[in-house]
Amino acid sequence: MSELPNPLPGATSMEEFARQLAALRQELAETRREVIEVRAVSTRLRALLAEREAELAAARAGIARQAETIQTQAAQIAELTATVVALKERLGIDSNNSGTPPSGEKVWDREKRAEDKKDASPSSRPTLAPPKTKASVRDVPIPAVLARALAEYIDRHKPEDVLFRTARGNLIRRDHFNADVLKPAIFSAGVPVDMTRTALDHAFAAAGGLT
């Protein structure tokens, strides 16, 4: 009977063959485990890559939206700039004033001239006069803090007829008081800007005054 060929070179006996075969099987099992681990790592890497690609796509979309917003804002800024330039040109020119070049007088200078002219005209100067009716004469309650402030003001300035005058010593006109004093005070107090002096009077009376 002929001997079977030895499948494992170097094996001199069946025991040695069995040992080598077991070692090969163990190496194969370890290789399989390594392959499984490599595949798992590859799967995780693919998932991370997909997440990064999704984040990159979202970032690109956000950048595109921001670029569109910037373009819109740039167009709005350009439009507002053109509007401001046009307003400045309109407010900075007075072709009716023959005393200075047409582009030399600002609106506030023109208003100042008009105020000076109005103050210089005797017919336009405000005058002291009694109230229209007897019902117009009434006591107005004021808070203590305002009473103290008025007392200090009177003691310091010693007015002869009326409490307050303009910086030039003239009587205060209602239109200037509304524009220069009342409206800024209303705005600073956070009250609606369309609030009138009469409405404030009524609100004060309805509240019963301040103590």
Sequence and secondary structure as in RCSB ss.txt:
>XXXX:A:sequence
MSELPNPLPGATSMEEFARQLAALRQELAETRREVIEVRAVSTRLRALLAEREAELAAARAGIARQAETIQTQAA
QIAELTATVVALKERLGIDSNNSGTPPSGEKVWDREKRAEDKKDASPSSRPTLAPPKTKASVRDVPIPAVLARAL
AEYIDRHKPEDVLFRTARGNLIRRDHFNADVLKPAIFSAGVPVDMTRTALDHAFAAAGGLT
>XXXX:A:secstr
      SSTT  SHHHHHHHHHHHHHHHHHHHHHHHHHHHHHHHHHHHHHHHHHHHHHHHHHHHHHHHHHHHHHH
HHHHHHHHHHHHHHHHT  TT TTS TTT  HHHHHHHHHHHHHH GGGS      SSGGG       HHHHHHH
HHHHHHH  SS S   TTS    HHHHIIIIIHHHHHHTT  TT  HHHHHHHHHHTT   
